[in-house]
């Protein structure tokens, strides 16, 4: 039996301080996310961060919460259903598929257990992070490995490292931007905002920034955009240390001060819309741009469960399954 686990970051159960405290406690205690001395970080996390940040984060989540719950979870479940249908048609046989969130529910452990209970003997894990980073992709690998480290009988395993330069992924990104331009007009500048990581992680060898720039360059080429018409930026920095630059918020303010009045912003590092795209960019950073003198801010949604995105992921999975089919 063939099984596929698709994974993403995760989400709190509710937009409340209590739920955010549980979620952030799990997320920020991951040594892949926050490196360094564990005793010192435990004191800071439990003595300061989890006493102050949950309420602020809950307020942010409440702005984007839907009737279906967290946007990331609702979209991920739609992606799962669409991929299951597409793969069953492609392969001509049922495939066991589950969703596993690195933090929160449904967990990676739950998804893997359900696949094993279904009799899966060959397992493909697809983290929905186009660009590899130790803070995200490797953390999913850690979670999978930790579960199997206690198992007596483990399945054959394949793990998708990244797909930052995948042709289908780039083509779907380009199509989404073109469609937005056709419907809403084209801005003076296209800002491509990726989630940041601490700069020291990249200095120690994390290839994430190189893969982000490679994705952006391929997307700009597909759109025939000259270098002066697009920017790569990094968002969502946390804590006092330096993160990858240029920062998205500071760049938007600088563009407005330089006379750029209309910008489009897309997030090619997120496979689904979530707090960081909907609240941080489409709301908070939008207001920063206006406050600095900008006049029009267009947010281009993530690929989510677009048909071309599902097709690109289906093609990617089919290639990764080579020899198993």
Residue pairs with C-beta under 8 A, 6 or more apart in sequence:
1 96
1 118
1 119
1 120
1 121
1 122
2 91
2 95
2 96
2 120
2 121
2 122
2 124
2 321
2 324
3 95
3 96
3 97
3 98
3 115
3 118
3 120
3 122
3 123
3 124
3 155
4 83
4 87
4 95
4 96
4 97
4 98
4 123
4 124
4 125
4 126
4 317
5 97
5 98
5 99
5 100
5 108
5 111
5 112
5 115
5 123
5 124
5 125
5 126
5 144
6 76
6 79
6 80
6 83
6 97
6 98
6 99
6 100
6 126
6 127
6 128
7 99
7 100
7 101
7 102
7 108
7 111
7 125
7 126
7 127
7 128
7 140
8 72
8 76
8 99
8 101
8 102
8 127
8 128
8 129
8 271
8 272
9 27
9 72
9 101
9 102
9 103
9 136
9 274
10 23
10 27
10 72
10 101
10 102
10 103
10 104
10 105
11 23
11 69
11 70
11 72
11 73
11 101
11 104
11 274
11 275
12 19
12 20
12 22
12 23
12 58
12 61
12 70
12 104
13 19
13 22
13 23
13 104
13 105
15 58
15 61
15 62
15 65
16 58
17 54
17 55
17 58
18 54
19 58
20 53
20 54
20 55
20 57
20 58
20 61
21 50
21 54
23 103
23 104
24 49
24 50
24 53
24 54
24 57
25 45
25 50
26 103
26 104
27 33
27 103
28 34
28 45
28 49
28 50
29 41
29 42
29 45
30 102
30 103
30 139
31 38
32 134
32 135
32 136
32 138
32 139
32 142
33 135
33 139
34 41
34 45
35 198
35 201
57 275
60 275
60 279
60 280
61 70
61 275
61 279
63 278
63 279
63 283
64 71
64 275
64 278
64 279
65 71
66 74
68 74
70 274
71 272
71 273
71 274
71 275
71 278
72 272
72 273
72 274
72 275
73 101
75 272
75 273
75 304
75 305
76 99
76 101
76 128
76 272
77 99
78 304
78 305
79 128
79 271
79 272
79 304
79 305
79 309
79 310
79 313
80 97
80 98
80 99
82 305
82 310
83 97
83 310
83 313
83 314
83 317
84 95
84 97
86 310
86 311
86 314
87 95
87 97
87 314
87 317
87 318
88 94
88 95
90 314
90 318
91 318
91 325
96 115
96 118
96 119
96 120
98 106
98 110
98 111
98 112
98 114
98 115
99 106
99 111
100 106
100 107
100 108
100 109
100 110
100 111
100 112
100 143
101 107
101 108
102 108
102 136
102 139
102 140
102 143
108 140
108 143
108 144
108 147
109 143
109 147
112 123
112 144
112 147
112 148
115 123
116 151
116 155
120 155
121 155
121 156
122 155
122 156
122 158
122 324
123 155
123 156
123 157
123 158
124 158
124 159
124 160
124 317
124 320
124 321
125 140
125 141
125 144
125 157
125 158
125 159
125 160
126 160
126 313
126 316
126 317
126 320
127 136
127 137
127 140
127 160
128 271
128 272
129 136
129 137
129 140
129 162
129 269
129 271
130 162
130 163
130 164
130 166
130 169
130 211
130 215
130 268
130 269
130 271
131 162
131 164
131 194
131 208
131 211
131 212
131 215
131 269
132 138
132 161
132 162
132 164
132 207
132 208
132 211
133 197
133 201
133 206
133 207
133 208
134 201
134 206
134 208
135 197
135 201
135 206
135 208
137 161
137 162
141 159
144 157
144 159
148 154
148 157
156 324
158 320
158 321
158 324
160 316
160 320
162 211
163 169
163 316
164 211
164 212
164 214
164 215
165 211
165 214
165 215
165 218
166 312
166 316
168 308
168 311
168 312
168 313
168 315
168 316
169 309
169 312
169 316
170 215
170 218
170 219
170 222
171 222
171 308
171 312
172 303
172 306
172 308
172 309
172 311
172 312
173 215
173 219
173 222
173 266
173 268
173 303
174 219
174 222
174 223
175 308
176 266
176 300
176 301
176 303
176 306
176 308
177 190
177 219
177 223
177 264
177 266
177 300
178 223
180 264
180 298
180 300
181 264
184 298
185 262
185 298
186 264
187 262
187 263
187 264
187 296
187 298
188 229
188 260
188 261
188 262
188 263
189 229
189 230
189 231
189 255
189 260
189 262
189 263
189 264
190 220
190 223
190 225
190 229
190 230
190 231
190 263
190 264
190 265
190 266
191 230
191 231
191 233
191 248
191 251
191 252
191 255
191 263
191 264
191 265
191 266
192 215
192 216
192 219
192 230
192 231
192 232
192 233
192 265
192 266
192 267
192 268
193 233
193 234
193 235
193 248
193 265
193 266
193 267
193 281
193 285
194 212
194 216
194 232
194 233
194 234
194 235
194 267
194 268
194 269
195 234
195 235
195 236
195 269
195 270
195 276
196 234
196 235
196 236
196 237
196 243
196 244
196 247
197 206
197 208
197 209
197 234
197 243
197 244
198 239
198 241
198 242
198 243
198 244
199 241
199 242
199 243
199 244
199 245
200 241
200 242
201 208
202 208
202 209
202 244
208 244
209 234
209 244
212 232
212 234
212 268
212 269
213 232
215 268
215 269
216 230
216 232
216 268
219 268
220 227
220 229
220 230
231 246
231 251
231 255
232 246
233 246
233 247
233 248
233 251
233 252
234 243
234 244
234 245
234 246
234 247
234 248
235 247
235 248
235 249
235 276
235 280
235 281
235 285
236 276
236 280
237 243
237 247
248 265
248 281
248 285
249 284
249 285
249 288
252 263
252 265
252 285
252 288
252 289
252 292
252 294
253 288
253 289
253 291
253 292
254 292
255 263
255 289
255 294
256 289
256 290
256 292
256 293
256 294
257 292
257 293
259 293
260 294
261 293
261 294
261 295
261 296
262 294
262 295
262 296
262 297
262 298
263 289
263 294
263 296
263 297
263 298
264 298
264 299
264 300
265 281
265 285
265 297
265 298
265 299
265 300
266 299
266 300
267 276
267 277
267 281
267 302
270 276
270 277
270 302
271 302
271 303
271 304
271 309
272 302
272 303
272 304
273 301
273 302
273 304
277 299
277 301
277 302
281 299
282 299
285 297
286 297
286 299
289 297
290 297
303 309
318 325
